[in-house]
Amino acid sequence: MRIAGFEPLTLIDYPDILATVVFTPGCALRCPYCHNPELISTVPGSRSEFFTVNREDEFFAFLEKRRGLLDGVVITGGEPTLHPNLLDFIRRVKAMGFLVKLDTNGIFPDKVTEILATGLVDHWAMDIKHSPKKYPLASGVPIPIERFQQSARLLMKSGASYEFRTTVVPGIHEPEDFIAIGKWIAGATNYYLQAFRSIKIADESLRNRIKGKTIDLKVIRNSLLPYLPSVGIRE
């Protein structure tokens, strides 16, 4: 599997677990607020090409040295499910005794089905970009919402450990959008509202569009409680 880089230690990306984060290149979405824009494209010569420097053997050599020090591996992107040998990669990590958390945008429900069937992923995190009718505003591309809805249903029915999360962007999201999201994933066990950070984003023009706009995450959380038993805020 192509590895764009890895972060040796994270205390926040895997709940209650000391982990390393592996970044995979490539994504089918074009979210304007993406904070890893260098990972979006896999075309040679693109920005992501510079980051595709760490081979699998280098990562696993690092992981071998961290046995007993780290507990888990977070696989993120980009979009990891783009990679046909993702499952082989996960198997290799698991064989070393590490827990695995997989981040996905849910664009490939068939891949979600395949990986869920193995039981190899210990914790899933799926992005909910927007309310169903407004999804392209956040995803940047007109991909059928049914794909994301199917992936969400699969996770909710699987019995696996999972969370849904939305990066809340003033100007892209409005408070009322979250009522539609709450109805969509009603009953989901864990949902998080993530504060938007504009330090690095894919579409620089977004800065002007959102300038001066704010959105209260606590108000949104309270509006979601009739639909979701657990709504957290990540600042």
PEZI-V96481 format. One record per residue. SS is DSSP state (~ for helix, > for strand, _ for the rest). Layout:
ss=SS
ss=SS
This chain:
ss=_
ss=_
ss=>
ss=_
ss=>
ss=>
ss=>
ss=>
ss=>
ss=>
ss=_
ss=_
ss=_
ss=_
ss=_
ss=_
ss=_
ss=_
ss=>
ss=>
ss=>
ss=>
ss=>
ss=_
ss=_
ss=_
ss=_
ss=_
ss=_
ss=_
ss=_
ss=_
ss=_
ss=_
ss=_
ss=_
ss=~
ss=~
ss=~
ss=_
ss=_
ss=_
ss=_
ss=_
ss=_
ss=_
ss=~
ss=~
ss=~
ss=~
ss=~
ss=_
ss=_
ss=>
ss=_
ss=~
ss=~
ss=~
ss=~
ss=~
ss=~
ss=~
ss=~
ss=~
ss=~
ss=_
ss=>
ss=_
ss=_
ss=>
ss=_
ss=>
ss=>
ss=>
ss=>
ss=>
ss=_
ss=_
ss=_
ss=~
ss=~
ss=~
ss=_
ss=_
ss=_
ss=~
ss=~
ss=~
ss=~
ss=~
ss=~
ss=~
ss=~
ss=~
ss=~
ss=_
ss=_
ss=_
ss=>
ss=>
ss=>
ss=>
ss=>
ss=>
ss=_
ss=_
ss=_
ss=_
ss=~
ss=~
ss=~
ss=~
ss=~
ss=~
ss=~
ss=~
ss=~
ss=~
ss=_
ss=_
ss=_
ss=_
ss=>
ss=>
ss=>
ss=>
ss=>
ss=_
ss=_
ss=_
ss=_
ss=~
ss=~
ss=~
ss=~
ss=~
ss=~
ss=~
ss=~
ss=_
ss=_
ss=_
ss=_
ss=_
ss=~
ss=~
ss=~
ss=~
ss=~
ss=~
ss=~
ss=~
ss=~
ss=~
ss=~
ss=~
ss=~
ss=~
ss=_
ss=_
ss=_
ss=>
ss=>
ss=>
ss=>
ss=>
ss=>
ss=>
ss=_
ss=>
ss=_
ss=_
ss=>
ss=_
ss=_
ss=_
ss=~
ss=~
ss=~
ss=~
ss=~
ss=~
ss=~
ss=~
ss=_
ss=_
ss=_
ss=_
ss=_
ss=_
ss=>
ss=>
ss=>
ss=>
ss=>
ss=_
ss=_
ss=_
ss=_
ss=_
ss=_
ss=_
ss=_
ss=_
ss=_
ss=~
ss=~
ss=~
ss=~
ss=~
ss=_
ss=_
ss=_
ss=_
ss=_
ss=_
ss=~
ss=~
ss=~
ss=~
ss=~
ss=~
ss=~
ss=~
ss=_
ss=_
ss=_
ss=_
ss=_
ss=_
ss=>
ss=>
ss=>
ss=>
ss=_
